Each structure stands twice: as C-alpha cells, then as structure tokens.
Amino acid sequence: MIQFIDEAGVKVIAGRGGDGSVSFRHEKYVPFGGPSGGDGGKGGNVVFVADSNINSLLDFRYKKIYKADRGENGRGKDQHGKYGEDIVVPLPVGTIIKYSDSDEIIYDLKEKGEKYIIVKGGKGGKGNARFATSTNQAPREFEEGIEGQEKNLKLELKLLADIGIVGFPNAGKSTLISRISAAKPKIADYPFTTLIPNLGVVSYAEHKTFVVADIPGLIEGAHTGAGLGINFLKHIERTTILLYMIDISPMEDKDPVAQFDVLRNELNKFSPDLLEKPALIALNKIDTLEQDDQKEIAEQFVKKGYSVHLISAYVGTGLKELVTELGAIYEKIKSEEE
C-alpha cells in the first residue's frame, strides 16, 4: 500500500504523588498516642496501548495534553492515600514514539494490545508514622509527594492508503481530497499538478477514519509508461477501494462513459486484478450542469451496476454522502478481514 508519515505532537504528564500526613492517635484511654500519619498515594501513570480499531493520529490534532491523576494525601489512623488512576491512551498499531526535541525513538508499538508506560507517576510521601524511633516517639516529619514524569513527544505512524482516487488529470481529485481531509495538495487547471501521491486522513464516523490517496492523473497509454504511467499504476495496485472520479462538465472533451472505459482499460492492461477491487463512481463538477443532464449521465453508470455519487468537489455538494458510503464499504472489508 501507499505509505506516508502521519505525525502528532503531544505532552504527557504523570500524576504527582500524594503528601504524607502528620497525625497522632487520639484514642480514649490512650493518653500518649503515637504518630499515625499515613503515606501519600503514588501518582498515576500515562500508558500507551496499541489499538487496532484506530488507524490514524487524527484525534491528537485536537487534544495535545494527557495528564494522569495525582495520588491522594495520607490521612490519620495510618490510612494511606489512594493511588492516582492511570490514564490509558489508545494509539494505532505501528505508532513510533519519539522525543520531540531529539527524534530519539523511545518505543515502537508493534502488536495489537501492546502497552507501554510512557511516564511514571510520582512516589507518594511518607507520613509521620514512618519516622517514629525509640528516641523520637512523636515525630512531626513527613514527606511531600514527588512530581510525576513529564515528556514532550512526537508520535509517528506510517499510514497505508485505503482508497485510491482514479481519474484523468484535472478531474478534481486534488480538490476533493482537500475538502474531505486536512491534506493541502497543489491545485491548478493544468495537467499533472499532482506528481506524487497526496494522502489525507478522512473521518467518516466518531473515532473512525480511512486514508485516501489523491494519485497522479491517469491518461490513455499509462500502462506502457505514458504520462506518469507505471508509477501511478503501482500506487493504485496497493489500495483497497477505488473511487473513479469522472469530469462531467461541458468543457470536458471526452464523454463520461468513454472516460470511464479508458480508465478501466488502462487498469486492466496493467493488472486485471485491479478491476476486482470494490469501486464507486463520483461524477464531479455537477455545478456546471442542469439536474436532468446530471441524472441522465448517472443512469448510464447505474446500468453498469455501480454506486454513483453526483458531487461538486469545488462547491462541496454530495461529499458527505460519498464519504459515508466509502466508510461503510471500508468498514465491511475491515470486519471481513478480521
């Protein structure tokens, strides 16, 4: 599959240890009660866990700081404070954890369910009961809790493209990916603006994402090396779902169905297996056509057995519905693989 690096910067702070207590027994018939101050509880850790249900670092663009609970202070009657609760942070399998300032690798979460304590909570302080001796039977000494560890990190993930957008140059692929993800590809009205794959993380449901690839424009003869040729087709070969993007504007020279046939023919000549991939069709630039004309073109593809979406990547029309169906297909394939 196509890969690119998804990165996020985060700060992790473990919990501070609770303070020890200074207390003395005050019991009936015990006139000279001894020290009874309990120890403070240990602070919580921050724990990273590899979660196969997450496939990007998108959530970390919105939350940058993860802080565990502090330990409780000790109390009288030799009662120790509770430990602070750990905070467990799910990460995609394959996330590399680095120091943000040096790029030194701390850990690599390779296996599903793998856990790593990234920062440890501070130790709780001792209560005065700990300081009692034969010569000091009423100590007022205690220890304060220790601060938890704190680190600034860089998370890195090599993302694999799940969905490849197939289309001629200027079909609107770059515009689409810029609208449905945070990717900012170069966009212009001349062929081969995109010279290398652009990838973006698309959120299709809460905490669910897929990776879409805006791949260099395909032209007739690509399987022989024309245009960006073989490099393009190798990228397509590694995606899971294909989205055929067809320009249906009056300015386009080729008939929409003819465009589609050329695209399919090039894929077939390179590798017939490409035609077996799940596929959707996005008819783009509907803002340039009357509704009756849009429906007439769409019907031709429906008759071929395809799910068709009428969209305008530029205006934003129909994009939510397109992303929803792509997410549903991706979810189904993922569950079948598991």
C-alpha positions as CSV (number, residue, x, y, z in Angstrom):
1,M,0.0,0.0,0.0
2,I,1.0,3.6,-0.4
3,Q,2.6,5.0,2.8
4,F,3.1,8.4,4.3
5,I,4.0,9.6,7.7
6,D,1.3,10.9,9.9
7,E,2.6,12.9,12.8
8,A,1.3,14.5,16.0
9,G,3.0,16.3,18.9
10,V,1.7,15.5,22.5
11,K,2.7,16.3,26.1
12,V,2.2,13.5,28.7
13,I,2.3,14.3,32.4
14,A,2.1,11.6,35.1
15,G,0.4,12.2,38.4
16,R,2.1,13.7,41.4
17,G,2.5,11.6,44.5
18,G,0.3,12.5,47.4
19,D,1.8,14.1,50.5
20,G,2.4,12.1,53.7
21,S,0.3,13.0,56.7
22,V,1.2,14.3,60.2
23,S,-1.3,12.9,62.7
24,F,-1.3,11.4,66.2
25,R,-3.6,8.9,67.7
26,H,-6.3,10.4,69.9
27,E,-8.0,7.4,71.5
28,K,-9.8,7.0,74.8
29,Y,-7.6,5.5,77.5
30,V,-4.5,6.1,75.3
31,P,-3.2,9.4,76.8
32,F,0.0,9.4,74.9
33,G,-1.0,8.3,71.4
34,G,1.8,7.7,68.9
35,P,2.1,9.1,65.3
36,S,-0.5,7.8,62.9
37,G,0.1,9.8,59.7
38,G,-0.3,7.6,56.6
39,D,1.7,7.7,53.4
40,G,0.6,9.6,50.3
41,G,-0.6,7.5,47.3
42,K,1.5,7.1,44.2
43,G,0.6,9.3,41.2
44,G,-1.0,7.7,38.1
45,N,1.0,6.7,35.0
46,V,0.3,7.6,31.4
47,V,0.0,4.4,29.4
48,F,0.0,4.0,25.6
49,V,-1.8,1.0,24.2
50,A,-1.8,-0.3,20.6
51,D,-5.5,-0.3,19.4
52,S,-6.3,-2.0,16.1
53,N,-9.6,0.0,15.9
54,I,-7.6,3.2,15.4
55,N,-5.7,3.8,12.1
56,S,-4.6,7.4,12.3
57,L,-3.3,10.1,14.6
58,L,-6.2,12.5,13.7
59,D,-7.5,12.7,17.3
60,F,-4.2,14.1,18.5
61,R,-4.6,17.2,16.5
62,Y,-7.4,18.2,18.8
63,K,-6.1,17.0,22.2
64,K,-2.4,17.7,22.9
65,I,-2.0,17.1,26.6
66,Y,-2.6,13.9,28.6
67,K,-2.3,14.1,32.3
68,A,-2.9,11.3,34.9
69,D,-4.4,11.8,38.3
70,R,-2.3,12.7,41.4
71,G,-2.2,10.4,44.4
72,E,-4.2,11.2,47.4
73,N,-2.6,12.6,50.5
74,G,-2.2,10.3,53.5
75,R,-4.6,10.6,56.5
76,G,-4.6,9.9,60.2
77,K,-5.1,6.5,61.7
78,D,-2.4,5.1,59.4
79,Q,-4.5,5.5,56.4
80,H,-2.6,5.7,53.2
81,G,-3.8,7.8,50.3
82,K,-5.2,6.1,47.2
83,Y,-3.0,5.7,44.1
84,G,-3.8,8.1,41.3
85,E,-5.6,6.4,38.4
86,D,-3.6,5.7,35.3
87,I,-4.7,7.3,32.0
88,V,-4.7,4.9,29.1
89,V,-4.2,6.5,25.7
90,P,-5.0,4.3,22.6
91,L,-2.7,4.6,19.6
92,P,-2.7,2.9,16.2
93,V,-0.7,-0.3,15.9
94,G,2.6,0.7,14.4
95,T,3.0,4.1,16.1
96,I,6.6,5.1,16.8
97,I,7.0,7.2,20.0
98,K,9.9,9.7,19.9
99,Y,11.2,12.6,22.0
100,S,10.1,15.7,20.2
101,D,13.4,17.6,20.6
102,S,15.8,14.8,19.5
103,D,13.9,12.4,17.3
104,E,15.3,9.6,19.5
105,I,12.9,6.6,19.4
106,I,11.5,5.7,22.8
107,Y,9.3,2.8,21.8
108,D,7.5,1.2,18.8
109,L,4.0,-0.2,19.4
110,K,4.1,-3.1,17.0
111,E,1.5,-5.5,18.3
112,K,-2.3,-5.2,18.9
113,G,-2.9,-4.7,22.7
114,E,0.7,-3.9,23.5
115,K,1.1,-1.5,26.4
116,Y,3.9,0.9,27.3
117,I,4.2,3.1,30.4
118,I,5.4,6.3,28.8
119,V,5.6,8.4,32.0
120,K,5.5,7.0,35.6
121,G,3.6,8.6,38.4
122,G,5.5,10.2,41.3
123,K,6.1,8.4,44.6
124,G,3.9,9.2,47.5
125,G,5.5,10.9,50.5
126,K,5.9,9.1,53.9
127,G,3.6,10.0,56.8
128,N,5.0,10.8,60.2
129,A,4.3,7.3,61.4
130,R,7.3,6.2,59.3
131,F,9.7,8.5,61.2
132,A,9.0,7.2,64.7
133,T,12.1,5.9,66.6
134,S,12.9,4.9,70.1
135,T,14.3,8.4,70.7
136,N,11.7,10.3,68.6
137,Q,8.3,8.9,69.5
138,A,6.3,12.0,68.4
139,P,7.8,12.9,65.0
140,R,6.3,15.7,63.1
141,E,8.3,14.9,60.0
142,F,6.6,13.9,56.7
143,E,7.5,13.8,53.1
144,E,5.8,15.7,50.2
145,G,4.8,13.6,47.2
146,I,7.2,13.6,44.2
147,E,6.1,15.1,40.9
148,G,5.3,12.6,38.1
149,Q,7.4,12.3,35.0
150,E,6.7,14.7,32.1
151,K,7.7,14.4,28.4
152,N,7.1,16.2,25.2
153,L,6.7,13.6,22.4
154,K,6.4,13.2,18.7
155,L,4.1,10.3,17.5
156,E,4.8,8.9,14.0
157,L,2.7,6.5,12.0
158,K,3.3,5.1,8.6
159,L,-0.2,5.3,7.1
160,L,-1.4,3.0,4.3
161,A,-3.8,4.3,1.7
162,D,-7.1,2.5,1.9
163,I,-8.8,4.3,-1.0
164,G,-7.3,5.4,-4.3
165,I,-8.9,8.1,-6.4
166,V,-8.7,7.2,-10.1
167,G,-9.2,9.8,-12.8
168,F,-7.8,11.9,-15.6
169,P,-5.7,15.0,-14.9
170,N,-8.0,17.9,-13.8
171,A,-10.8,15.6,-12.9
172,G,-10.9,17.3,-9.5
173,K,-9.1,14.7,-7.4
174,S,-6.9,17.2,-5.5
175,T,-9.8,19.4,-4.8
176,L,-11.8,16.5,-3.4
177,I,-9.0,15.4,-1.0
178,S,-8.6,19.0,0.1
179,R,-12.3,19.2,1.0
180,I,-12.7,15.8,2.8
181,S,-9.4,15.8,4.7
182,A,-6.7,18.1,6.1
183,A,-4.4,17.4,3.2
184,K,-3.4,20.5,1.1
185,P,-2.3,19.3,-2.3
186,K,-1.3,21.7,-5.1
187,I,-4.3,22.5,-7.2
188,A,-4.3,24.2,-10.7
189,D,-6.1,23.9,-14.0
190,Y,-3.3,22.2,-16.0
191,P,-2.4,18.5,-16.3
192,F,-0.1,16.7,-13.8
193,T,-0.4,19.2,-11.0
194,T,-0.1,16.1,-8.8
195,L,3.3,14.5,-9.4
196,I,3.4,12.3,-6.3
197,P,0.5,10.8,-4.3
198,N,-1.1,13.1,-1.8
199,L,-2.7,11.3,1.2
200,G,-5.2,12.5,3.7
201,V,-7.0,11.1,6.8
202,V,-10.7,11.3,6.4
203,S,-13.1,11.0,9.4
204,Y,-16.2,9.1,8.4
205,A,-17.6,8.4,11.9
206,E,-16.6,9.2,15.5
207,H,-13.1,7.9,16.1
208,K,-13.2,6.1,12.7
209,T,-11.0,7.2,9.8
210,F,-9.7,5.9,6.5
211,V,-6.8,7.1,4.4
212,V,-7.4,8.4,0.9
213,A,-4.8,8.8,-1.8
214,D,-5.1,11.5,-4.5
215,I,-2.9,9.8,-7.1
216,P,-1.3,11.4,-10.2
217,G,-3.7,11.7,-13.1
218,L,-4.0,8.8,-15.5
219,I,-4.0,9.1,-19.3
220,E,-4.5,6.7,-22.1
221,G,-1.4,4.6,-22.6
222,A,-0.4,4.8,-19.0
223,H,0.2,1.0,-18.8
224,T,3.0,1.5,-21.4
225,G,4.6,4.4,-19.4
226,A,2.7,7.3,-21.0
227,G,2.3,10.3,-18.7
228,L,3.1,9.3,-15.2
229,G,2.4,5.8,-16.2
230,I,3.7,2.8,-14.3
231,N,4.4,4.8,-11.1
232,F,0.8,5.7,-10.9
233,L,-0.5,2.2,-11.5
234,K,1.8,0.7,-8.9
235,H,0.2,3.1,-6.3
236,I,-3.3,2.1,-7.4
237,E,-2.4,-1.6,-7.1
238,R,-1.8,-1.2,-3.4
239,T,-5.1,0.5,-2.4
240,T,-8.1,-1.4,-1.1
241,I,-11.0,0.5,-2.7
242,L,-11.1,2.5,-5.9
243,L,-13.0,5.8,-6.4
244,Y,-13.4,6.6,-10.1
245,M,-13.7,10.3,-10.5
246,I,-15.2,11.5,-13.8
247,D,-15.4,15.1,-15.0
248,I,-18.9,15.6,-16.4
249,S,-18.6,19.3,-17.1
250,P,-19.4,20.5,-20.7
251,M,-15.8,21.7,-21.0
252,E,-14.5,18.1,-20.9
253,D,-13.8,16.7,-24.4
254,K,-14.5,13.1,-23.6
255,D,-17.9,11.6,-22.9
256,P,-18.1,10.5,-19.2
257,V,-18.7,6.8,-20.1
258,A,-15.8,7.0,-22.6
259,Q,-13.5,8.4,-19.8
260,F,-14.5,5.6,-17.5
261,D,-13.9,2.9,-20.2
262,V,-10.4,4.3,-20.8
263,L,-9.6,4.3,-17.1
264,R,-10.8,0.7,-16.7
265,N,-8.9,-0.4,-19.8
266,E,-5.6,1.0,-18.6
267,L,-6.1,-0.7,-15.2
268,N,-7.0,-4.0,-16.9
269,K,-3.9,-3.9,-19.1
270,F,-1.6,-3.3,-16.2
271,S,-3.3,-5.8,-13.9
272,P,-6.7,-7.4,-14.3
273,D,-6.8,-7.8,-10.5
274,L,-7.4,-4.0,-10.3
275,L,-10.9,-4.5,-11.8
276,E,-11.8,-6.8,-9.0
277,K,-11.4,-4.1,-6.3
278,P,-14.5,-2.6,-4.7
279,A,-15.3,0.6,-6.6
280,L,-17.5,3.7,-6.5
281,I,-18.1,6.4,-9.1
282,A,-18.0,10.1,-8.4
283,L,-19.4,12.3,-11.2
284,N,-17.7,15.6,-10.5
285,K,-18.4,19.2,-11.4
286,I,-22.2,18.9,-11.3
287,D,-22.4,22.6,-10.6
288,T,-21.8,23.1,-14.4
289,L,-24.8,21.0,-15.5
290,E,-28.6,21.0,-15.2
291,Q,-30.1,18.4,-12.9
292,D,-31.7,16.5,-15.8
293,D,-28.4,16.2,-17.5
294,Q,-26.7,15.0,-14.3
295,K,-29.3,12.3,-13.8
296,E,-29.1,11.1,-17.4
297,I,-25.3,10.6,-17.1
298,A,-25.6,8.9,-13.7
299,E,-28.2,6.5,-15.0
300,Q,-25.7,5.2,-17.6
301,F,-23.3,4.1,-14.8
302,V,-26.1,2.7,-12.6
303,K,-27.0,0.4,-15.5
304,K,-23.4,-0.8,-15.4
305,G,-24.0,-1.9,-11.8
306,Y,-22.1,0.9,-10.0
307,S,-23.0,3.0,-7.0
308,V,-22.9,6.6,-8.3
309,H,-22.4,9.9,-6.4
310,L,-23.1,13.2,-8.1
311,I,-20.7,15.7,-6.5
312,S,-19.1,19.1,-6.8
313,A,-15.7,18.9,-5.1
314,Y,-15.3,22.7,-5.6
315,V,-18.7,23.6,-4.1
316,G,-18.9,20.7,-1.6
317,T,-22.1,19.2,-2.9
318,G,-22.6,15.5,-2.2
319,L,-19.3,15.0,-0.3
320,K,-20.8,13.9,3.0
321,E,-22.8,11.1,1.3
322,L,-19.8,10.0,-0.6
323,V,-17.6,9.8,2.5
324,T,-20.3,7.9,4.4
325,E,-20.6,5.2,1.7
326,L,-16.8,4.9,1.3
327,G,-16.6,4.5,5.1
328,A,-19.3,1.8,5.1
329,I,-17.5,-0.2,2.4
330,Y,-14.2,0.2,4.2
331,E,-15.8,-0.9,7.5
332,K,-17.2,-4.0,5.9
333,I,-13.9,-5.0,4.3
334,K,-12.1,-4.4,7.5
335,S,-14.5,-6.6,9.5
336,E,-14.3,-9.4,7.0
337,E,-10.5,-9.4,7.1
338,E,-10.6,-9.6,10.9
